[in-house]
Amino acid sequence: MQVDLSNPQFQAAVPILRRIEDAGFEAYFVGGCVRDALLGLPIHDVDIATSAYPAEVKGIFRRTVDTGIQHGTVTVLDHGAGYEVTTFRTESGYQDFRRPDSVQFVRSLKEDQLRRDFTVNALAARHDGTVIDNFDGLTDLHNHVLRAVGRPDDRFGEDALRMMRAVRFQSQLGFALEPATAQGISDNAPLLQHIAVERIASEFTRLLLGIDRRAGLQTLIDTDLYRYCPQLADARAALNHLAALPDTQLQDPAVAWTLMVVLVGAPVNRFLRAWKQSNDLIATVSAAAAIWPLLGDTIPDHWALYTAGRTGLRIALEAYVHVHPDFNSTPVQAAYDALAIHDKGELALTGSDLIQAGMQPGRAMGQALRRAEEAVVAGSVPNTKNALLAYVRV
Ligand SMILES: Nc1ccn([C@@H]2O[C@H](COP(=O)(O)OP(=O)(O)OP(=O)(O)O)[C@@H](O)[C@H]2O)c(=O)n1
């Protein structure tokens, strides 16, 4: 079997493989790039694995950087690009359920493929595109099946994050989970407690944005893996609800997290802080979740639309139609667009205007500005300095 390496990213990296081979070692493209190329999907980055030890890789190339040398990875710099070249290694015998701090390097490709998580991720390709498939990954790729390499208990015991990767790949690739692999997740789910929240969150977000979110969520529920995700231990009903929504693909993490927060019914801040999400995402989801309960009845009042802001409202509306497919968002959007101002900075009256008019800085001034803002948003006073000065009676 051949993989098509005509993609420019592969083409640029082929000389790296050849240089390593010319020095008497083996070198292959491995991991997601081979899987995705065989599936006809876009390639994000190419990973290279080799029988050469890190010091040997450094001896072959003029310019290298030690990016993760304790894990066997050396970055080779070539024509302005960097290529991660990782020595074949094994990972067995580690007891902390996370990726090991030190690894054992080996010379055999097959041993390196054996320590990889899923058969479709354990394919290797030579510089001419010949695929080396020691664990029937090609059959699984063809049948769209995600199967652990070897014993699932071993793979999940070495790195418990792989259970989240399984549900993420299920959703991202639209693959079915092979039954023994699913059983392995059920049996090992509590090990997820050893994994850093950020890494769980990254896989979970990718699950939510995948083409088959429902399948990924269903496995998360059926295997009890959700119990070990932050804030989700008691959220089975909410996850069932999410899994039952129409399966249109979500494009935006903020939309996905808004759905999570409103369905789980948790305070946005506590929920998203526990998931270690960024302040930007928390602000957007807070705005979207705040306006969510008002979207159902009549058009929300001016102030509610204004405080949701353009982004908050867009995210809320995008999320809302996933739960209420018949909802017509046009009137709400039109009401927002008709507001006299949309952002804090657009108010024609400022603190300095008030000082010039003789007001002292302080609480009363803050209240005056707030009253002016509310009046403009409500449409009762024009957004001009004079009208607003008169309104606040300075
Ligand atoms: N916990 C992990 C992470 C990675 N891998 C192996 O390392 C490869 C590269 O990992 P990564 O870049 O994280 O993921 P990809 O499979 O390349 O997928 P994607 O780029 O879509 O994340 C994987 O294919 C797999 O062979 C693994 O066995 N266990």
The ligand as a Gaussian input file, in Angstrom:
#p B3LYP/6-31G(d) Opt

LIG

0 1
 N       -1.238000      10.041000      24.043000
 C       -0.692000       9.751000      22.863000
 C       -0.381000      10.782000      21.964000
 C        0.190000      10.446000      20.749000
 N        0.471000       9.162000      20.451000
 C        1.123000       8.797000      19.165000
 O        1.790000       9.934000      18.626000
 C        1.220000      10.310000      17.360000
 C        1.192000      11.821000      17.209000
 O        0.432000      12.381000      18.234000
 P       -0.378000      13.741000      18.098000
 O        0.351000      14.664000      17.186000
 O       -0.746000      14.183000      19.460000
 O       -1.783000      13.311000      17.441000
 P       -2.126000      12.844000      15.994000
 O       -2.471000      11.395000      16.017000
 O       -1.069000      13.279000      15.062000
 O       -3.509000      13.527000      15.692000
 P       -3.871000      15.076000      15.613000
 O       -2.776000      15.759000      14.862000
 O       -5.193000      15.063000      14.924000
 O       -3.985000      15.499000      17.035000
 C       -0.138000       9.656000      17.358000
 O       -0.625000       9.444000      16.045000
 C        0.144000       8.359000      18.092000
 O        0.801000       7.448000      17.250000
 C        0.151000       8.162000      21.343000
 O        0.375000       6.996000      21.049000
 N       -0.419000       8.467000      22.556000

